[in-house]
Each structure stands twice: as C-alpha cells, then as structure tokens.
Amino acid sequence: MSEEKSKLVYSTEQAVPRKALPPRQKPTTGTPPAQQQVTVRLEKKGRGGKAVSVISGLQQSRQGMEALLKQFKARLGAGGTIKDNTLEIQGDHRDSLCVLLQEMGHRPKRSGG
C-alpha cells in the first residue's frame, strides 16, 4: 500500500501542535438584575394541555441563561429549555421561580391569573 493513501491514526514520533484558541471574551454584565423587568407567566396553549412556566426579560448571555436554567431545573426537579431568549420550565412553578429570582437580586413580576 502506498504512503499517500494511508491515513495516520496514531504516532509517537512528533507532537501535533494544537490550534491557537481565540481569546476568551469577558461576559457583558449589561443591566443590573434589580433593574431588569423579569416576567414569570404560565402558558398552556399549543402544548397539548401541559403547563409551562415561562421567564422572559432576562438580559444575560447565552452561557448565563444556560447556567440559570440548570440551577432552576435542579432546584425544582423539572425539565426545561431556552427558546427565543426565554426560559421555559415544565410545570406550574411561578411562585417558586419568583422566590428564586428574588434571592438572585431580580425583581420578578408574576403575570396572569
């Protein structure tokens, strides 16, 4: 077999240099949590009758939203996702979410009945 067609899988002869990683960007803090207009509401339409608590108005980076979602899911024992800069938590957890957001320094408003 010729060397041109063979693909090297493993070699101990020479170290392969890693690609240079781009510099890490500092997260933008933006508006302080107390000044953000955070709304917690319940949605049922288009979900087959299942209730979902929706948190909107958070001004955070994607990584910040993911960390916040992970914390909420662990504390509430529920599933959730991020859609269109809103956090969706499965089930009616509006009261618990408002308390958790207040502990973090936000001033959430509970929307709906």
C-alpha positions, 0 to 999 in steps of 0.5 A: 500500500502506498504512503499517500493513501494511508491515513495516520491514526496514531504516532509517537514520533512528533507532537501535533501542535494544537490550534491557537484558541481565540481569546476568551471574551469577558461576559457583558454584565449589561443591566443590573438584575434589580433593574431588569423587568423579569416576567414569570407567566404560565402558558398552556396553549399549543402544548397539548394541555401541559403547563409551562412556566415561562421567564422572559426579560432576562438580559444575560448571555447565552452561557448565563441563561444556560447556567440559570436554567440548570440551577432552576431545573435542579432546584425544582426537579423539572425539565426545561429549555431556552427558546427565543431568549426565554426560559421555559420550565415544565410545570406550574412553578411561578411562585417558586421561580419568583422566590428564586429570582428574588434571592438572585437580586431580580425583581420578578413580576408574576403575570396572569391569573 
